[in-house]
């Protein structure tokens, strides 16, 4: 190499090194840089997918190309932005922000907002900041970034640049969604059953297809492929019963090495007119964990077979939970994974049997999704889908209001409430009320006008719980899941829901400045509470009857009033005792409300007993029978046609973070957080709980009636009310090593307005 060549080579090395350093530097977050940028709740609006797989193609380069790319589109004329405020100091509150939106990468890099430069805007809002720039153009890619100022006088650097694409048609309001994602999962184990039979276990069931690479020797070889969710005696269970899936396919092998992807035959029931259909770039899927290959004599290695799984984009690292109770840990893992696995349609559905959205499934799925991921778009889309396509149970019509309120409480965004306000008022079913205010679907008040207002064309029926005696495989002599509930014209469970819907409509009306409606709904809620307790609470026995005209008292007639705050203070103890006396006399759906009632009644011991139970009617039983996704029922005997992929069986995905660990929004959008762990006998536990404003990290060490310590980190731009155990007035309550004042409320010592950052709390008897 001559001297000039050596110099040129050295210069090239230097340039390459500098380029690498620049790339590394730009990839490392700067101090206090805002993170978690979102537009209309999408934190990865710039991700491009190819046939469901994430690619390295920048969004701006994917537009107009021939490949089958997928990416999110923002159809709203004035979308809303959000970010997570970061700080290395405690007690940090954002005081201002600056957003820049540009039409090109060059402009955004120069901090030139040719479409919007908000300037330094005095505001503490880090979520739901509406676009206020020039009119966005359809079918266009935009770039944006943000920086913040805080109460410590710190100015952050700009965030990394994010992108989004607008839709072909822009409208005033539209919920954005991701496309579905694929991920290849390779076998956990492979074993030979015989010289020509191989059994493959992927470790977990998932919705998807099978891809395999096999050698064909003659060009006329055929193998048989079995796929299934259940196994028996080391083989796929080919007659699993119910709607537990099993399917078989023939595969003709081409000569030589070839890779095959098994096309799944559509099921007539779950691909019908009311079902959510799989998009073309995904294709038809089936849930399976196991695969058997018959007729293939060569050894099969793990890299030859893949379970091509499908789900709504999901980041497993956004949440975790671990405790001193191994059963509880397994229940958490089951339920967290269930939320991911059952998202395969992009809309909450009832499982694989019908693939139809139902309000009850969506309600539990919504709360579970919030508990395990910083993801809000799928919940909002599903809730809005059901507003216009409701299902038949009376209570589930009312659940639309509850889901809308959850959406606002967890996101702080009121745009959906505004857009669907008229629909939500109709969902309260006010025209079905008698002169006292109690409602009934059985007294001739369900008119065509009422049905039209709630977008329903069928017949409303009270459900209470599911299944009921004599329905869907249960004989007339077999009990259903309603704890013997006696159905009357005026139903206690329906009216508990009605009260909750009306109460939340009063809050919604207040948020939307609908003053007259707010007063009307608030007054009606108060009237309903009075009438409900006058007519449905048995004062002598101290519990609620199932309805007007019966003296039967079921678990359901008592747990729903307790959950929704209807029980007078003096009656809470008796109603709680009755609820506990009935055990888990409800379905996996009903368990959501039972667990809410138990923990809201501060009965932590019973709550932990139910969560970590190993009885037949427990979440652990779902694991014991062999499923890796939550079941539709506690066991096949309680619903003979059940499926093994039903998210309404995954209530602990939200009960553990919301109730056991006690992390809930006190103010919409987690502006203020309640941290109220109910540890019972757990010796220790730790959690990472995602919120729209950032992660809550919490761990505790617990010696019941002796000492309790908690390490808590809450995100910047939030505060928290912290609930610690109260045992006796002589106990010491410490925060960061110093005694602090607290407010006693029952069995809790409450420290109010704890600032952001990390704090250590101790209670010593």
N, C-alpha and C positions, 0 to 999 in steps of 0.2 A: 504494500500500500504506500503510495507516494505522500509527500508532506501535505499537499493540498487536500488529498482525499482524507488523510487523518484529521485535519482541521475540520473539514465538512462533517465527518463522522462524529467528532466530538461535539460540534455545534448541534447536530441532530439529537444526540443523547441528552444534551442540556435542555433543548426545546421539549423533548419528550418528557423529561423529568419535571420541567416546569408545568407542562400540561397536566401531568398526573397530579402534581401538587395542587393545581388550581381545581381539578375535579374533586380531589379529596377535601379541599378546603370548602368548596361550595356544598359538599354533601354533609358537612358537619354543622348542626344547628348552632347559630350564634346565640350569645347570651340573651336570655329572656325573649327570644324570638317567638312570636305567635305560632302555634301549631294547630293541627287538626282542622285545617280550613275546610269549610263546607259551603255548598250552595244548594238551597232547597233540601237540606239535610244530607246531601251526597258528599262524602268526604273524598271520594275517588271519581269525581265526574270526568277526570281527564284520562281514566284508564281505558285502553282500547283492547278488545277481545277479538280473537279469531276463532270462529266456530265454538265459542265458549271458553277458550283458553286465553289468559292474559298474554299480551304481546309486548314487545319493546317499541312498537310503532307510536310515535307521538300523535296526539289527537289531531293536530293541524295537518299532518301528513296522511291521515287515514281517510280524509274526506274525498270522496269521488273515485277512490281506487276500486279495482275490480274484485279484490278479495272480499270474503264474507265477513267483514268486520262488524262488531257490535260495540256500541258506546252509549252512554246516557245522553239524553237530550233535554234541555231546559225549555219548556214551552210557555213559561210565564213571562209576561212582558216586563214585569219588575220583580225579579227573583229576590230572595233574601240570603244574606251572607252570615256566616258564623265562624268563630275561631276559638281556640283555647288560649287563655292568657297564662303566660308563664312568668315565674318570678323566683329569685333565690332568697327572697325575704318573706317573713311571715306577715300576715295581716295586709295582704296586697289587694287593692281594689283598683280596677281600671278607671281612669278619669277622662281619657280621650282616645280617639282612634283616627287613623287616616287610611282610607281605602283608595286604591288606584285600579281602574279597569281600562285596559287598552286593547286595541284591535290587532296588535302585532307583538311578537316577542321583542323586537327591537325597541318599540315604544315602552314596554313594561320594564325592560332592562334599564332604560334611561329615566324611569319613574315619570314618564309622560303619560298621563291618563287622558288620551284623546276621546274616550267615551265617558269617563267619570273620574274626577279627583275630588274626594270629599273634603280635602283640606283637613286641618286639625279640628276634629269635631268633638266638642265637650260632651261626653256621654260615658256611662258605665256599661252600656249594652255591648256584649260580645257575641250575642246570638240574635238572629232575626232582624238584622239590619237591612232594610229594604233598599234596593238599588234606586238611585236618584240621579242618574246621569242621562245622557242622550238616549234617544230611542234605540233599543237594540234591534239589529237586523236579523231576519230569519236565516237559517242555514249558515251561520257564521260561528267562528271560533273566537273566543275572547280570553284574555289573560288578566289575572288579578293578583294583588298582594295587599297586605295590611301591616301596619305597625301600630303600637299602642303607647300610651303614657299611663303612669300610675300615681298613686297617692304618696309614693316615696320620692317623687320627682324624677323617676327613671323614664327614659325614652328608649323603647326597644328598637332593635334593627328591624328591617322589613322581613316578613315571612318569606319562605320560598314561594316561587310563582306557581299558581294553580291555573288550570284552564277549564273551560266549559264550552259546549256547543249548543247553540239555540236550535229549536225545532223548525220545521218547514213552515209551520203556522204558529204564531204567537197569540196567546189569549190572556185574559185578566187573571185567571187562576188555573193552575194545573199542578198535580202532584208528580214530582219527578221520580224515576225508578232506574235502578241498574238493570242491565241484562243479566241473564243467568250465567253461572260460572261452572266450568268443569275442572275436575282434579282427578288425576290417576292415582289409585291406591293399589299397592302391590300386596301379595299374600302375606299373612302372618305366619301361616304354616301350610305346607304341602305334604301329603303322604300318599303312598301307593297302597291301594286296596287290593289290587291284583296286578298281573302283568299288563293288563290293558285298561285298568281303571285307576283314576287319580282323584283324590278328594282335596279340595282347596278351601281354606278358611281365610277370609280377608280381615277377620278380627271384629269388624262392625258391619251391620247392615247399612245399606245406603241405596238411594234411588239412582239408577244409572243403567249402564250397559256393560257388556263384557268385551274386552279386546284381548286377543291371544295370538301368539306366533307359533305356528306348527309346521312340521315337515311332512309333505305329501310325497310318498314314494312312487306310486304307480299312476297317479292322476285320476284314480277312481276310488280312492279311499274315502270313507265316510265315518265321522265320529258323532257321538251323541253328547249334547251339552245339557246338563241339568242345573238350574238355578233355584235357590230357595232361601227363605228366611230362617227356617227351623231345621234342626238336625235331630236324629234319633239313632242311638247305637252306632255313632260314628259315620253315619250316612245322612244325606239330605232326606228329611221327612217328606215323602212324596204324597202323603195324605194328611196334611197338617190340620185341616179343619178350619172352620170360620172363613175369614178372608186373609189368613196367613198365606203368603204367596209361595207358589211352586210352579215352575214352568220347564218345559223340555223342548229342545231344538235339535234338528239334524244339520250337520255342517259337512258339505262336500269339500274335500281338500284338493287344491291344485297341486301339481307336481312341484317339488322344491319347497324352499322356505317362503312362507307367506304370512302376512299379518291380516287377521280377520276382525271385524267388529260386528258383534251379533246384533242384528236388527230385532227389536222387541215387537212382538205381535200386540196390536192395540186391544184393550179390553173394552167390550161394548158399553159396559156400565160407566167406566171412568173416562170415557172419551165421548160421552153424549152431549146434548145441547146445553146442559147446565154446568158441565164440568169445565175446569180451567185446562185448556189444551197446551201441550208442550210446543214451544216455537220450533220452526223448521230447523234452525241451526243447532238445536239440541236433539231433536228426534224423540221417539217414544222411549220411555224408561220403565223399569220395574224395580221394586225393592228386593235386594238379596244380600246375603252375607256369604253363602256357601256356593261352591261350584263343583260339580262332578263331571269329569271327562271320561267317556266310555269309548273303547275301540281305538285307543292310541297307545302304541307300545313303546314309544320313546320316552326317556325321562323328561319331566317338565320342571324347569327351573323358575324361580320367582320373577325373573325379569321377562319371562315369556307371557305372563298373564297379568292383566290389570282390570280392576274394577273402575270403570269410568264414571265417577260420581258427579252428581249435579246438585247445585244448591245456590241460594241467593248469596252474593258475596259476604263472607263471614271471616272475621279475624279472631282465631282462638286465643290470641294473646291479650285480648281486651278485658278478659275477666279470669279470675281464678278463685278457688275456695279450697281450704284444707282445714281439718280439725282433728281433735283427739279421738273422734268417733269414726272408725273405719267404714261402718255401714252408711253413715251420713255422707262421707266422702264419695262413696260409690253411687249413692242416690244423686248427688250433685252432678257427677260426671255423666250419668245416664241422662239426666234432664237437660243439661247444657248441650250435650251432643244432639239430643232430640230436637232442639230448636233449630240447629243447623240442618240436620238431615231432612226435616219435614218442610224446609223452605224451598223445596225443589221446583215448585210451580211459580214462585215469585209472588204468590198470593196465599194467605193462610187458608188451608183446606182441611177437610176432615180426615185426611189419611188417603190411602190408595184405593179404598173401595169405591168411592164416588168422585173424589177430587173436587168436591163442591165446598165453597166457603159457607160456614155457619157462624152466627154471631158468638155462640158459646165457645167454640173452638178458637175463634179469633180473639176473644177477650183474654183468655188464658195465655194464648200464644203471644199476644201483644205485651203483656206484663213480663212474660218469660224472656222475650227478645230484649226488652229494656234491661233485664237483669244480667244478661250475659254478653251484650254487645252495645257499642255506641252507634246504634242503627235505628232510625226512626221512619224511614221512607216506606218500608214494607208494611209496617203497622198502619200507617196513615192510608196507604193505598187500599189495604184490605178493609179497613173501617169504612172508607168512602164507597168502595165497591158494594158493601152490604147495605148501605143506606138506600141504594137504588135497587138492590136485589135481595130483599129480606127473606128469611125463612119463616116457617109456620108457628113456632112456639111463641105464646104471648110474652113470656119473660124475655125472650131473645130479641124481640122488637125493641123492648125497653133498654136492652144492653147497648144499643147504638149510642145512646146518650152517655152511658158509662165509658164506652171506648173513646168517644170524642173528648170527654173530660180528661181521661188518662193521657191522651195525645197532648192536650194543652198543658197538663201538669208536668209532664216529663220534658216537653220541648220549649214551653213558654211562647209558642207561636199560635196566634189566634186566627190565622187566615182560614183554616178549615172550618172553624166555628162560624166565622162570618159567612162563608160561602154556603154552608149547609144549615144555617140557623132555622129557617122555616121547616126544613125536613126534621131537624132534631126536636122542634116543638111538637110536631105531629107524632113522633115516636114515643112521646110520653103518654099517648092514648087517653087524653083527657075526655074525649067524648064518650068513653065507656064508663064514666063515673055515675054513681047514683047520687041521691041528694046529700049523702054524708061525705062524698068525695072518694069512696072506695070504688075500684073498677072491677068489671067482670066482662069476660068475652062470651058469656053464656046467657045474657039477659036481653038479647035482641038489639043491642046497641051497635053491633059491628055492621055498619051500613056500607053500601058501595062507596060513599064519599069518604068514609074513614079508611077503607082499604086503598082507595086511590091516593089519599094523602100520605100513606106510608109505603106506596109503590108495591103493593102486594095484591095478588089476584086469587089467593087460595082461601083456606079456612083457618082462622086462628084457633089454637088449642093450648091450654095450660100444660106445661111439661113437668115442672118441679125438679125432676132428675131423670136419668136415662140409663138403661131401658126401664120400661114399666112392665108390670106383670102382663103376660099374654101377648107380648109384642116382640117381633124380631127374634124368634127362636125360643123365647121363654114361654112355657106352657102356663095355663091359667092357674095352676097350683104352685107354680114356682114364683118366689118373691122377686120383684124387680129391685131397683135401687132407690126407691122412694121412702123406705122405712115405714111401709104401710100407710102412707099418706092417704087421707080420705078427701077426695076431690069434691068441692062444693062450688056453688055459683060464685061466692066471694072467697077467693083463695088467699091464704096468708102470705105465701111465697110471692105470688104475683103482686100483691099490694106492698110488700116490702120493697120489691124492685121499683114499683111505681113511685113510692116515697123517695127512693134514692134518685130516680130520674128527675123528679120535680125539684128536689133539693139542689141537684147539680145544674138544672136549667136556671134556677135563681142566680147561681154563681156565674153561669155563662152569660146571662142577660146583663149582669153587672159589668162584666168584662167588656161587653159590646155596647155599653151605654144605652141599653134598652130599659130605661128606668121604670116605665109602667109595667113591663113584663117582669122585671126583677121583683117589684112589690107584689105582683099577683102570685108569682111562683113561691116566693118566700112565705106569704100568708097561707097559701094552699098547703105547703109542706108542713107548716105548724099545725094546721087543721088536721091534716092526714095523720100526723103523729098522735094527736090527741084521740081521734076516732079509732085509729088502729089499736091503741092500747085499751080503749073502752070496750071494744067489741071482740077483740081477738086474744087478749091476755086474760087467762084464768087466774083471778086474784087469789083464790084459795090454794091452788096447787103451785102458783108462782111460775107457770110456763104458758106458752102460746099453744092454742089449738090450731088445727089445720085450716079451718075456715069457719064461717058463720053457719051453724047448723050441725056441728059435730063436736064431740068432746075429746076426739083423738088428738094426741099431741105427738108429732114426729120430730125427729132430729131437724129436718128441713124447716119446719114451721118455727123453730127456735134459733137455728144458726143464722138464718138470713136476717131477722130483726137485729140480732147481736152484731152481725157484720156491718149493717147499714146504720147503726146508731139509733135504733128505734126504742131500745129497752130503757125504761126509767132507771135512774141510778139505784134506787132502792131494790129493784128487781134483778139487777145484773148478776148478783151472786147466785140466785136460784136458777136463773136461765142458764148461766154458765155451768152450774152443777148438772142440770138436766142434759145439756149438750154433751158433757163429758161422760155421762152415764150411758149414752147411746153408742159410744165408740165410733168406728168408721162405718156407720150405717148409711153410707152414701156412695155414689160412684166416684171415679177419678175426677169427673167434672165437678161434682159437689164438693170434693175435698178442697178445692180452691177457696171456697167460701167458709168451709169449716175451719181451715187453717187461719184464715183472716180473723174469724171470730175468736178463735182460741188465743192468738197472739194479741189482738186488740183488747182482749180481756186480761192481758198480762199473765196468762197461764202458761209460762214458759216451760214448766216441767212437762205438762201434757203435750205441748207443741213438739218438744224434742222427742217425747215418747212416740208420737205418731210419725214424725219424719224418719226416725231410725228404727221403726218397727220391722220385724222380720216375719210377721204374721202373713196369712194368705192375702189379706186386704192391705197390702203395703206396697210402696215403691220398690222395696228390696225384692219382693216376689216377682216383679217384672224382670229383674236381673236373674233371679233363680230359675225362672222357666226358660231362660235362654235368649231373651231379647236384648238388643243394645239400643233400642229406641223405645220410648214409653208406649205402653199399651193403651188401647181404647177402654179397657176394663181391667179390674184387678186380676182377673183370671178368666180363662175360657168359660168356666161354669157360670159366671155372672153375665156373660154376653156371648152366646155360642157362635155368633157370626162376627166376632170382633176382629179387628186388624192389629198388627204389631207395629204401627207407625203413626201414632195419633198424638199430636202435641198437647191435646187437652189433658193428657195424662202426665204432663210434665210440670205440674204446679210448683214443685220445689225450686225450679229454675228462678222463680220470682219470690217464693216464700223465704228461702234462705237469705238472699240479700235484703229483701224488704222488711222481713219480720224477725227472723232469728238474729241476723246481724244488724237489723234495724235501720237501714239506710234508705230514706225516702225524701222526696222533695217537700219541704214545708212551704216554699213559694214556687210558683211556676218557673219551669226551666232551671230548677236547682239553684236559683239565686240564693236561697237559704235552704239548708239541709238539716233534717233531723237524723241524729245518730243515736239509736236506742237499742243497743244489743240486749237480747234476752238470753243469757248464756246458760241458764239452768245448771246442769251438772257438767257441762263441757269444760274440760280443763284448759283447753286452748283452742283458738280458731284464728284464721286469717283470711282476708278477702281483698280482692281488687274488684271494685264495683265501678263500671263505667257510667258517666253521666254526660250530658250534652256539654257541660263546662269543663270536663276533665275527670280524671280518675279519683275516686275515694279509696284510700288504702287504710286498712284497719286490721289490727291484730290484738288479741287479748289473752291474758293469763288469768286463770280463775281458780280460787280455792273457796268454794261456797261457804258463806257466812264467816269467812276469815279475811280474805283479801282479794282484790280485783285490780288489775292494771291493764291499761289500754294504750296502744300506740296508734295515733290517728293522724292521717294526712288528708286535708281537703284541698280542692283546687283553688288557685288564685281567683279573685273576683267572686268569691262566695263567702258565706259565714255559716255557722252551724249552731244548733242547740244540741248539747251533748247530755244524754241521759245515762247516769251511772247508778249502780245499785245503792239503795238506802236500806241499811239494816237497823241502825240505832242512832240516836242523836249524838252519842259519844264518838261515832266514827270520824275519821279524818278523810277529807276529800282534798287531793292535791292535784295541781296542774303545773307541769314542768318544775316539780320540786317544791312548790310553794302552796300553802293552804289557800283555798279560794272559797268565796261565798257561793252558795247554791240555793236553789228553791226546791223544797220538798213537794213531791206530788205522788201520793201513794207510796209505792215501793221504789221510787226513783228520786235521785238527787240530780237536779237539772242545772247545768251551767249554760247560760244563755250567751248568744252572740260571740261564739268562739271564732276567731279570725282564721284566715287561710294559712296553709303551711302545716308543719309537723308539730304535734303536741303530745305529751305523755301525761296520762291521767292515772291516779291511784286512789283506791278506796281501801282504808285499813281500819279494821274493827277495833 
